[in-house]
């Protein structure tokens, strides 16, 4: 399920024209949550969505309407409520200890894989 969630994250990010580096960051956030044992069947889609949203906010210059578009897409793709997503975004932030700026060595492996695939 984690691989398929990551595939969904990538596909959705491509549809929203997010940069590969943004997807890579979302993957790192997501994997950190997995390693912390924070994921369960109920919240894993919210986790994936919140990771994409946080990465998009931090890494790129999304304009307000683009953030809204991204949230619409996340809501539609992962079938959750945007209110739940926004609430969960904070939960994920706390779980990541607000460490959204990632060292290059954590992001690069994903980035390389993503750019070689496309």
C-alpha positions as CSV (number, residue, x, y, z in Angstrom):
1,X,0.0,0.0,0.0
2,X,2.9,2.4,0.7
3,X,4.3,2.0,-2.8
4,X,0.9,2.6,-4.4
5,X,0.3,5.7,-2.1
6,X,3.7,7.1,-3.3
7,X,2.7,6.4,-6.9
8,X,-0.6,8.3,-6.3
9,X,1.4,11.2,-4.7
10,X,3.7,11.3,-7.8
11,X,0.8,11.2,-10.3
12,X,-1.1,13.9,-8.5
13,X,2.0,16.1,-8.2
14,X,2.6,15.7,-11.9
15,X,-1.0,16.7,-12.7
16,X,-0.6,19.8,-10.5
17,X,2.8,20.6,-12.2
18,X,4.8,20.2,-9.0
19,X,8.5,19.9,-9.4
20,X,10.2,16.5,-8.8
21,X,12.1,18.0,-5.9
22,X,8.7,18.8,-4.3
23,X,7.6,15.2,-4.7
24,X,10.9,14.0,-3.3
25,X,10.4,16.1,-0.2
26,X,6.9,14.8,0.2
27,X,8.3,11.2,0.0
28,X,10.8,12.0,2.7
29,X,8.2,13.4,5.0
30,X,6.0,10.4,4.3
31,X,8.7,7.9,5.0
32,X,9.6,9.6,8.3
33,X,6.0,9.2,9.4
34,X,6.1,5.5,8.4
35,X,9.3,5.0,10.3
36,X,7.8,6.7,13.4
37,X,4.9,4.3,13.2
38,X,2.4,7.1,12.7
39,X,0.6,5.5,9.7
40,X,-2.5,3.3,10.0
41,X,-5.2,2.3,7.7
42,X,-7.4,5.2,8.7
43,X,-4.9,8.0,8.3
44,X,-2.4,6.9,5.6
45,X,-4.2,8.8,2.8
46,X,-4.4,11.9,5.0
47,X,-0.7,11.5,5.7
48,X,0.2,11.2,2.1
49,X,-2.0,14.3,1.2
50,X,-0.6,16.4,4.0
51,X,3.0,15.5,3.0
52,X,2.3,16.6,-0.6
53,X,0.7,19.8,0.6
54,X,3.5,20.7,3.0
55,X,6.1,20.0,0.5
56,X,4.3,22.1,-2.1
57,X,4.0,25.0,0.3
58,X,7.6,24.9,1.4
59,X,9.4,24.2,-1.9
60,X,7.6,26.1,-4.5
61,X,6.0,29.4,-5.1
62,X,2.4,28.1,-5.3
63,X,0.0,30.9,-5.6
64,X,-3.2,30.9,-3.6
65,X,-5.4,29.5,-6.4
66,X,-2.8,26.8,-7.1
67,X,-2.8,25.7,-3.5
68,X,-6.6,25.5,-3.7
69,X,-6.3,23.5,-6.9
70,X,-3.8,21.1,-5.2
71,X,-6.2,20.7,-2.2
72,X,-9.1,20.0,-4.6
73,X,-7.0,17.3,-6.4
74,X,-5.9,15.8,-3.1
75,X,-9.4,15.6,-1.8
76,X,-10.7,14.0,-5.0
77,X,-7.8,11.6,-5.4
78,X,-7.5,10.4,-1.8
79,X,-11.2,10.7,-1.1
80,X,-11.0,12.7,2.2
81,X,-12.4,15.9,3.4
82,X,-10.4,19.1,3.0
83,X,-11.1,20.1,6.6
84,X,-9.6,16.8,7.8
85,X,-6.6,17.4,5.5
86,X,-6.0,20.9,6.9
87,X,-6.3,19.7,10.5
88,X,-4.0,16.8,9.7
89,X,-1.4,19.1,8.1
90,X,-0.6,20.4,11.6
91,X,-0.4,16.9,13.1
92,X,2.1,16.0,10.4
93,X,4.1,19.2,11.1
94,X,4.3,18.3,14.7
95,X,5.3,14.7,14.0
96,X,8.1,16.0,11.7
97,X,9.1,18.4,14.5
98,X,8.6,21.3,12.1
99,X,11.7,20.1,10.2
100,X,10.4,20.8,6.7
101,X,13.7,22.0,5.3
102,X,15.5,18.7,4.5
103,X,19.2,18.0,4.0
104,X,20.0,17.4,0.4
105,X,21.2,13.8,1.1
106,X,17.6,12.9,2.2
107,X,16.0,14.3,-0.9
108,X,18.5,13.4,-3.7
109,X,17.9,9.7,-3.9
110,X,14.2,10.2,-4.5
111,X,14.8,13.1,-6.9
112,X,17.2,11.0,-9.0
113,X,14.7,8.1,-9.2
114,X,11.9,10.5,-10.2
115,X,13.9,12.3,-12.8
116,X,15.1,9.1,-14.3
117,X,11.6,7.6,-14.5
118,X,10.1,10.5,-16.5
